[in-house]
Amino acid sequence: MSSITFDTHKFVLKLQEAGFDQRQAEGLTEAMRAAIEASELVTKKDLQIELAPLKADLNLIKWMMGALIAIAIANFSKQFF
């Protein structure tokens, strides 16, 4: 998994602008940083990598179903026409 960047200095400044004092802003920033590091966030690229084999399998199934339906239609038309 890839890492997510988190600008702690900018976050502290935003909290201070919103009315938090220095100690509160730093404490909340540290808690937020720890939560982000502990979480396993998935990026769009991670999903694309994991889903690529599934997409290939679904594409194969789609073509197989198409061939099966074509054979069934050919068999049906041979019997009744």
C-alpha positions as CSV (number, residue, x, y, z in Angstrom):
1,M,0.0,0.0,0.0
2,S,1.2,3.5,-0.6
3,S,1.6,6.1,2.1
4,I,-0.6,9.2,2.5
5,T,1.2,12.5,3.1
6,F,-0.1,14.7,6.0
7,D,1.2,18.2,6.5
8,T,1.1,18.5,10.3
9,H,2.4,22.1,10.4
10,K,-0.3,23.3,8.1
11,F,-2.9,21.4,10.1
12,V,-1.7,23.0,13.3
13,L,-1.9,26.4,11.8
14,K,-5.5,25.8,10.5
15,L,-6.5,24.6,14.0
16,Q,-5.0,27.7,15.6
17,E,-6.8,29.9,13.1
18,A,-10.1,28.2,14.1
19,G,-9.5,29.0,17.8
20,F,-7.5,26.1,19.2
21,D,-4.5,27.0,21.4
22,Q,-1.0,25.7,20.5
23,R,-1.2,22.6,22.9
24,Q,-4.7,21.6,21.7
25,A,-3.7,21.9,18.1
26,E,-0.6,19.9,18.5
27,G,-2.4,17.2,20.4
28,L,-5.1,16.9,17.9
29,T,-2.6,16.9,15.1
30,E,-0.6,14.1,16.7
31,A,-3.8,12.0,17.2
32,M,-4.7,12.6,13.6
33,R,-1.3,11.6,12.4
34,A,-1.3,8.4,14.5
35,A,-4.8,7.5,13.2
36,I,-3.7,8.0,9.6
37,E,-0.6,5.9,10.1
38,A,-2.5,3.1,11.8
39,S,-5.2,2.9,9.1
40,E,-4.8,0.9,5.9
41,L,-5.9,3.3,3.3
42,V,-6.4,2.1,-0.2
43,T,-5.6,4.2,-3.2
44,K,-7.1,4.1,-6.6
45,K,-3.9,2.5,-8.0
46,D,-4.1,-0.2,-5.3
47,L,-7.7,-1.0,-6.4
48,Q,-6.7,-1.1,-10.0
49,I,-3.9,-3.6,-9.3
50,E,-6.1,-5.9,-7.2
51,L,-9.1,-5.8,-9.6
52,A,-7.2,-6.4,-12.8
53,P,-7.3,-10.2,-12.5
54,L,-11.0,-10.1,-11.8
55,K,-11.7,-7.9,-14.8
56,A,-9.7,-10.4,-17.0
57,D,-11.8,-13.3,-15.6
58,L,-15.0,-11.5,-16.1
59,N,-14.1,-10.6,-19.7
60,L,-13.3,-14.3,-20.3
61,I,-16.6,-15.4,-18.8
62,K,-18.4,-12.8,-21.0
63,W,-16.9,-14.2,-24.2
64,M,-17.6,-17.8,-23.1
65,M,-21.2,-17.0,-22.4
66,G,-21.5,-15.3,-25.8
67,A,-20.1,-18.4,-27.5
68,L,-22.4,-20.6,-25.4
69,I,-25.5,-18.5,-26.4
70,A,-24.4,-18.6,-30.0
71,I,-24.1,-22.4,-30.0
72,A,-27.5,-22.7,-28.3
73,I,-29.2,-20.4,-30.9
74,A,-27.5,-22.4,-33.7
75,N,-28.7,-25.7,-32.2
76,F,-32.2,-24.3,-31.7
77,S,-32.4,-23.0,-35.3
78,K,-31.1,-26.3,-36.6
79,Q,-33.9,-28.2,-34.8
80,F,-36.8,-26.0,-35.7
81,F,-35.9,-24.4,-39.1
